[in-house]
Amino acid sequence: MNDVTIKSDEQIALMRESGKLLAQVFVMLDEVVKPGISTMEVNNLVDQFITQELNARPASKGQYGYQFALNSSVNNVVCHGVPSDAQVLSDTDIVNFDITLEKHGFITDSSKMYVMPNASEAAKQLVAVTQQAMWQAIKLVKPGARLGDIGHIISKLAHQNGYSVVREYCGHGIGEQMHEAPNVLHYGKPNTGMKLQPGMTFTIEPMINQGSAKIKTKSDGWTVVTKDKGLSAQTEHTILVTDTGFEVLTLRPEEAALITNE
């Protein structure tokens, strides 16, 4: 996995545009994701918004034979949940919407957890720790940092809170392809792994389980669930390694205060 694509200034500018558009999709979703909406309704809104409002393409649609504009992973679904008319959000659910967007040939990838108003305190805590783990990892990104540092800080925080980290899925390089080198594991040893360098673009997207890390794939061939039926949470951004640190290409307006140029 050493064939990492270092992006040029021109390519970075295109990825920055793609990321800003993807952030707008989540701003739109913030107004509509509520109890009573089906995951297929959310999918259709996202598909329409990306294609008609943003004049872009939902990059997951048609990728690996997948037919939808997003993954919708509710409660014990770890990742790759398939939207459905029958799956209507209840007031106690947590749900991750994972969306990819391509504009001018460049793809960005992001996901967000939505916590319904009467979700349990345990569910809220899981989501909060998962978000915290991602942000701690993002803030380590700079030239010379190593991928093992990113994985270690995520798994350390998860384990400190009694959670487990899914190992079968990971972050990934991204650009003209949805999945490029390198793999970005969410566990690892400090000061090991590939050194980061300016112009790298990749996702950090920890999947953290309430109970066991063991997972299984359902018969639809897509939906991955926890084996013990415990809750799972995920959150994701596309990151650029800059000359001095990092830039979150998919940063949403409500997160701006989280960025301090460390």
Buried (B, 14 or more C-beta within 10 A) or exposed (E): EEEBBEBEEEBBEBBBBBBBBBBBBBEBBEEEBEEEBBBBBBBBBBBEBBBEEBEBBBBBBEBEEBEBBBBBBBBBBBBBBBBBEEBBBEEBBBBBBBBBBBBEEBBBBBBBBBBBEEBEEEBBBBBBBBBBBBBBBBBBBBBEBBBBBBBBBBBBBBEEBEBBBBBEBBBBBBBBBBBBBBBBBBBBEBEEBBEBBBBBBBBBBBBBBBBEBBBEBEEEEBBBBBBBEBBBBBBBBBBBBBEEBBBBBBBBEEBEEEBEEE
